[in-house]
Amino acid sequence: MSKINLKEIAKWAGIIAMILKLIAEGMGDKEASSKAAEKFGVDPSEAFRIFKNRKAG
């Protein structure tokens, strides 16, 4: 794997971890993914889609 791929994977792992933390604190899926996406500077709908794909797998 290249360094870029590892950085991208680490970024999305951090986003998913933050979403799970926010959900544990009582936020809904959409609200948590939106807040995590803002912090990491990514598209909220993309963060939600990645999160939902992770839950389905």
Backbone as JSON Lines, residues from 0, in Angstrom:
{"i":0,"aa":"M","n":[0.84,-1.2,0.0],"ca":[0.0,0.0,0.0],"c":[0.87,1.24,0.0]}
{"i":1,"aa":"S","n":[0.4,2.23,-0.66],"ca":[1.17,3.47,-0.68],"c":[0.86,4.29,0.56]}
{"i":2,"aa":"K","n":[1.71,5.26,0.81],"ca":[1.53,6.13,1.95],"c":[0.21,6.91,1.88]}
{"i":3,"aa":"I","n":[-0.16,7.32,0.68],"ca":[-1.39,8.08,0.5],"c":[-2.61,7.25,0.91]}
{"i":4,"aa":"N","n":[-2.64,5.99,0.49],"ca":[-3.75,5.12,0.86],"c":[-3.84,4.94,2.37]}
{"i":5,"aa":"L","n":[-2.71,4.78,3.02],"ca":[-2.7,4.61,4.48],"c":[-3.21,5.87,5.18]}
{"i":6,"aa":"K","n":[-2.83,7.04,4.66],"ca":[-3.32,8.29,5.24],"c":[-4.83,8.41,5.08]}
{"i":7,"aa":"E","n":[-5.33,8.04,3.9],"ca":[-6.76,8.1,3.62],"c":[-7.52,7.13,4.53]}
{"i":8,"aa":"I","n":[-7.01,5.93,4.67],"ca":[-7.64,4.93,5.55],"c":[-7.65,5.43,6.99]}
{"i":9,"aa":"A","n":[-6.55,5.99,7.43],"ca":[-6.47,6.51,8.8],"c":[-7.46,7.64,9.02]}
{"i":10,"aa":"K","n":[-7.61,8.51,8.01],"ca":[-8.56,9.62,8.13],"c":[-9.98,9.08,8.29]}
{"i":11,"aa":"W","n":[-10.37,8.13,7.43],"ca":[-11.73,7.59,7.51],"c":[-11.94,6.77,8.78]}
{"i":12,"aa":"A","n":[-10.9,6.1,9.26],"ca":[-11.01,5.37,10.53],"c":[-11.26,6.35,11.67]}
{"i":13,"aa":"G","n":[-10.59,7.49,11.62],"ca":[-10.81,8.53,12.62],"c":[-12.22,9.09,12.56]}
{"i":14,"aa":"I","n":[-12.73,9.29,11.35],"ca":[-14.1,9.8,11.19],"c":[-15.1,8.79,11.75]}
{"i":15,"aa":"I","n":[-14.93,7.52,11.41],"ca":[-15.86,6.49,11.91],"c":[-15.78,6.39,13.43]}
{"i":16,"aa":"A","n":[-14.58,6.46,13.98],"ca":[-14.43,6.42,15.44],"c":[-15.14,7.6,16.1]}
{"i":17,"aa":"M","n":[-15.01,8.79,15.5],"ca":[-15.68,9.96,16.06],"c":[-17.19,9.83,15.97]}
{"i":18,"aa":"I","n":[-17.69,9.29,14.83],"ca":[-19.13,9.09,14.68],"c":[-19.64,8.13,15.76]}
{"i":19,"aa":"L","n":[-18.92,7.03,15.97],"ca":[-19.33,6.06,17.0],"c":[-19.33,6.69,18.39]}
{"i":20,"aa":"K","n":[-18.33,7.52,18.66],"ca":[-18.26,8.21,19.96],"c":[-19.45,9.14,20.14]}
{"i":21,"aa":"L","n":[-19.79,9.91,19.09],"ca":[-20.91,10.84,19.18],"c":[-22.24,10.09,19.32]}
{"i":22,"aa":"I","n":[-22.38,8.96,18.62],"ca":[-23.59,8.16,18.76],"c":[-23.7,7.64,20.19]}
{"i":23,"aa":"A","n":[-22.59,7.2,20.76],"ca":[-22.58,6.72,22.15],"c":[-22.99,7.82,23.12]}
{"i":24,"aa":"E","n":[-22.71,9.08,22.75],"ca":[-23.09,10.21,23.6],"c":[-24.55,10.63,23.38]}
{"i":25,"aa":"G","n":[-25.25,9.93,22.48],"ca":[-26.67,10.18,22.31],"c":[-27.09,10.89,21.03]}
{"i":26,"aa":"M","n":[-26.16,11.11,20.11],"ca":[-26.53,11.73,18.84],"c":[-27.04,10.66,17.88]}
{"i":27,"aa":"G","n":[-27.83,11.08,16.91],"ca":[-28.27,10.16,15.85],"c":[-27.17,9.97,14.81]}
{"i":28,"aa":"D","n":[-27.35,8.98,13.94],"ca":[-26.36,8.66,12.9],"c":[-26.04,9.87,12.02]}
{"i":29,"aa":"K","n":[-27.08,10.49,11.49],"ca":[-26.9,11.62,10.55],"c":[-26.21,12.79,11.24]}
{"i":30,"aa":"E","n":[-26.68,13.12,12.42],"ca":[-26.12,14.26,13.16],"c":[-24.65,14.0,13.51]}
{"i":31,"aa":"A","n":[-24.34,12.8,13.95],"ca":[-22.97,12.46,14.33],"c":[-22.05,12.46,13.12]}
{"i":32,"aa":"S","n":[-22.51,11.9,12.0],"ca":[-21.64,11.86,10.82],"c":[-21.42,13.25,10.25]}
{"i":33,"aa":"S","n":[-22.43,14.11,10.36],"ca":[-22.3,15.48,9.89],"c":[-21.27,16.24,10.73]}
{"i":34,"aa":"K","n":[-21.34,16.07,12.04],"ca":[-20.41,16.76,12.94],"c":[-18.97,16.26,12.74]}
{"i":35,"aa":"A","n":[-18.81,14.94,12.57],"ca":[-17.48,14.37,12.33],"c":[-16.93,14.85,11.0]}
{"i":36,"aa":"A","n":[-17.77,14.91,9.99],"ca":[-17.34,15.35,8.66],"c":[-16.85,16.79,8.71]}
{"i":37,"aa":"E","n":[-17.55,17.64,9.45],"ca":[-17.13,19.04,9.59],"c":[-15.74,19.12,10.21]}
{"i":38,"aa":"K","n":[-15.5,18.32,11.24],"ca":[-14.21,18.35,11.93],"c":[-13.07,17.92,11.01]}
{"i":39,"aa":"F","n":[-13.32,16.92,10.17],"ca":[-12.28,16.4,9.29],"c":[-12.27,17.05,7.92]}
{"i":40,"aa":"G","n":[-13.23,17.93,7.64],"ca":[-13.26,18.65,6.38],"c":[-13.64,17.79,5.18]}
{"i":41,"aa":"V","n":[-14.59,16.87,5.38],"ca":[-15.07,16.04,4.27],"c":[-16.56,16.27,4.08]}
{"i":42,"aa":"D","n":[-17.08,15.74,2.98],"ca":[-18.5,15.88,2.66],"c":[-19.34,15.05,3.66]}
{"i":43,"aa":"P","n":[-20.31,15.68,4.36],"ca":[-21.13,14.94,5.33],"c":[-21.86,13.74,4.74]}
{"i":44,"aa":"S","n":[-22.35,13.85,3.51],"ca":[-23.07,12.72,2.91],"c":[-22.1,11.56,2.63]}
{"i":45,"aa":"E","n":[-20.86,11.88,2.27],"ca":[-19.85,10.85,2.05],"c":[-19.5,10.16,3.36]}
{"i":46,"aa":"A","n":[-19.35,10.93,4.44],"ca":[-19.06,10.34,5.74],"c":[-20.19,9.42,6.19]}
{"i":47,"aa":"F","n":[-21.42,9.84,5.98],"ca":[-22.58,9.03,6.36],"c":[-22.61,7.75,5.53]}
{"i":48,"aa":"R","n":[-22.33,7.85,4.23],"ca":[-22.34,6.67,3.36],"c":[-21.27,5.67,3.78]}
{"i":49,"aa":"I","n":[-20.06,6.16,4.05],"ca":[-18.97,5.28,4.49],"c":[-19.35,4.61,5.81]}
{"i":50,"aa":"F","n":[-19.94,5.38,6.72],"ca":[-20.34,4.83,8.01],"c":[-21.4,3.75,7.85]}
{"i":51,"aa":"K","n":[-22.4,4.01,7.02],"ca":[-23.47,3.02,6.79],"c":[-22.9,1.76,6.14]}
{"i":52,"aa":"N","n":[-21.96,1.91,5.2],"ca":[-21.34,0.75,4.57],"c":[-20.57,-0.08,5.59]}
{"i":53,"aa":"R","n":[-19.92,0.58,6.53],"ca":[-19.19,-0.11,7.58],"c":[-20.15,-0.89,8.46]}
{"i":54,"aa":"K","n":[-21.28,-0.3,8.8],"ca":[-22.26,-0.98,9.66],"c":[-22.87,-2.2,8.97]}
{"i":55,"aa":"A","n":[-23.04,-2.12,7.66],"ca":[-23.66,-3.21,6.91],"c":[-22.7,-4.39,6.76]}
{"i":56,"aa":"G","n":[-21.39,-4.12,6.78],"ca":[-20.4,-5.15,6.51],"c":[-20.07,-6.03,7.63]}
